[in-house]
């Protein structure tokens, strides 16, 4: 079969999925800054990941893989040349003029589009019945960028794997901290879902050849689910962990946010789970608190949102505010979530000032 061609907006976190796609024999083109594009085109992507049963990290260089990885600027990407578009930037970045222009081309082209942002675009939330979409617009940096998308051609994938760019390395290096799976909701369209399941199967079957000639399975797979609510399992993790890294004066690691008061964390987590169930999720779509709490023990640094705020960011993804707003539409409120939203607002106000 002819390899699939996938367009990925974003080359930091996006390089992880791009490498998995390339390992499976398909091709990926990442949209990024010129300095990043030059690095990826010359040297490829470099992914370092833990592998169960092995000491240290396994290094994967995309130049050695079956598929091809390329990179380009937003203006040089033609969505019509691709079978799938993937959105792997932070939500506020889609407001940038050159990125927004490409996003509108993607919407107009009708190419199936999958977001792997923590913040679900409004084009996806329209697939959830009972939500007042206009009432959620204030949670986004610019909600209008999603209006042109066909909801039937849009889906969401939970960015569960934890990864970061080591600050001492070049921009084409990504290190995986927690090698869990990407969990995608199916498309409304069967043909688009079939393509996604093909990617899932090929990523599952791919093996990586070590220097000694042996082949090993590399973690971080793509899992496609029938329920639109599966990617929303991340909401409870974000509210109970990631956003609670944000303090009034400083940030704390995710493991501290979760385990310094495990009972409070469990209360918040299960409140968000119950909200998802009220929206229509099956409990089986979601992750038990105990499983998340165990995974959080290995997350020894503040979340990306907390680090961005500490670094002076004037905009971040506001899943905290989105969950608060959706809950309000259901007549629900949680004081500890209100406090989280207040702290994030405090930092953004300070940074913008």
C-alpha positions, 0 to 999 in steps of 0.5 A, spaced: 500 500 500 502 507 498 505 510 504 500 515 508 503 522 508 501 526 514 502 534 516 503 535 523 503 542 525 508 543 531 515 540 531 517 539 539 511 534 541 509 533 534 516 530 533 514 524 537 508 522 533 512 524 526 517 519 528 512 513 530 509 514 523 516 514 520 518 508 524 511 505 521 513 506 514 509 512 513 511 520 511 510 526 516 512 533 514 512 538 520 510 545 520 515 549 525 520 555 525 525 556 520 531 554 525 527 548 527 526 546 519 533 546 517 535 542 523 530 537 522 531 537 514 539 536 515 539 531 521 532 528 522 528 527 529 532 524 535 527 521 540 530 518 546 525 514 550 525 509 556 524 502 554 521 496 559 526 491 561 532 496 558 537 500 562 537 507 560 534 510 554 534 508 547 535 513 541 532 513 535 534 517 529 529 518 524 534 518 518 534 511 519 527 509 519 523 506 513 518 513 512 521 520 511 520 526 516 521 533 513 519 540 515 517 546 513 514 553 514 507 554 515 507 558 508 510 552 504 505 547 507 499 545 502 494 541 505 492 538 499 498 534 499 496 530 505 492 524 507 491 527 515 493 533 518 495 533 526 495 539 530 501 539 535 502 546 537 499 549 544 492 552 543 494 560 543 499 558 537 494 558 532 492 565 533 499 567 530 497 570 523 501 565 519 499 559 523 492 561 522 492 562 515 495 555 514 489 552 519 484 555 515 487 552 508 487 545 512 479 547 514 478 549 507 481 543 504 477 538 508 483 533 509 481 529 516 484 533 522 486 530 528 488 535 534 493 532 540 492 538 544 490 538 551 485 543 549 480 540 545 478 545 539 471 547 539 471 543 532 471 537 536 467 539 542 461 540 537 461 532 537 459 532 544 451 533 545 448 538 550 454 543 550 453 551 549 459 552 544 458 559 544 459 559 552 465 556 551 469 561 547 472 565 552 476 559 554 480 560 548 486 565 545 481 566 539 475 561 538 474 563 531 480 559 528 476 553 529 469 555 526 471 553 519 472 546 520 467 540 518 466 537 525 465 530 521 472 531 519 475 533 526 477 528 532 481 529 538 487 525 540 489 525 548 497 527 548 498 522 554 505 521 553 510 526 557 516 528 553 520 534 553 526 538 549 532 537 554 535 544 554 542 543 553 540 539 546 539 542 539 531 543 538 531 536 534 532 532 540 526 530 544 526 526 550 520 521 553 519 521 560 513 517 560 512 513 554 504 512 554 499 511 548 496 517 544 489 515 545 484 518 539 477 518 538 474 515 531 472 520 526 465 521 524 466 518 517 468 511 517 473 512 511 477 517 515 477 512 521 479 506 517 485 510 515 487 512 522 486 504 524 491 503 519 496 508 522 494 504 529 496 497 526 502 499 522 505 503 528 503 497 533 507 492 528 513 496 527 520 494 530 526 498 531 533 495 530 538 496 535 546 496 533 547 489 535 541 487 529 536 485 534 529 488 534 525 491 539 518 494 540 518 501 542 513 504 546 508 510 545 502 507 540 496 510 537 490 507 540 483 509 536 477 508 540 470 509 538 468 513 544 469 521 543 470 521 550 476 517 551 481 523 550 477 527 555 480 522 560 486 527 560 482 532 563 482 529 570 489 528 570 490 536 568 486 539 573 488 534 579 496 534 577 498 539 572 494 545 573 495 544 581 503 545 580 501 553 579 502 556 586 501 563 588 509 565 588 512 559 585 511 552 581 511 545 584 513 538 581 506 534 578 508 529 583 508 534 589 501 537 586 498 530 586 501 526 592 502 532 598 495 531 599 493 525 596 485 525 598 484 532 595 487 530 589 483 524 589 477 529 590 478 533 584 480 528 580 473 524 581 469 530 580 472 531 573 471 524 572 463 525 574 463 531 570 465 527 564 460 521 565 455 527 566 456 529 559 455 522 556 462 518 558 462 511 560 466 510 566 470 505 562 472 510 557 476 514 563 482 512 567 482 510 575 485 515 580 490 510 583 493 508 576 494 516 575 497 517 582 502 511 581 504 514 574 504 521 577 510 519 582 515 519 576 513 526 574 518 530 578 518 537 574 512 542 574 507 541 568 509 545 561 503 550 563 506 551 570 513 552 567 510 557 561 507 561 566 513 562 570 517 563 564 513 569 563 508 566 558 502 571 556 497 565 554 497 558 555 492 553 554 486 554 559 483 547 560 482 549 567 477 554 565 474 550 560 472 544 565 470 550 570 465 553 564 463 546 562 461 544 569 457 551 570 453 549 564 451 543 568 450 547 574 456 544 577 462 548 581 468 546 585 471 551 590 478 548 589 477 548 581 475 555 582 482 557 586 486 553 580 483 558 575 484 564 580 491 562 580 492 561 573 489 568 572 493 571 577 500 569 573 497 571 566 495 578 569 502 579 572 505 576 565 501 581 561 502 587 565 
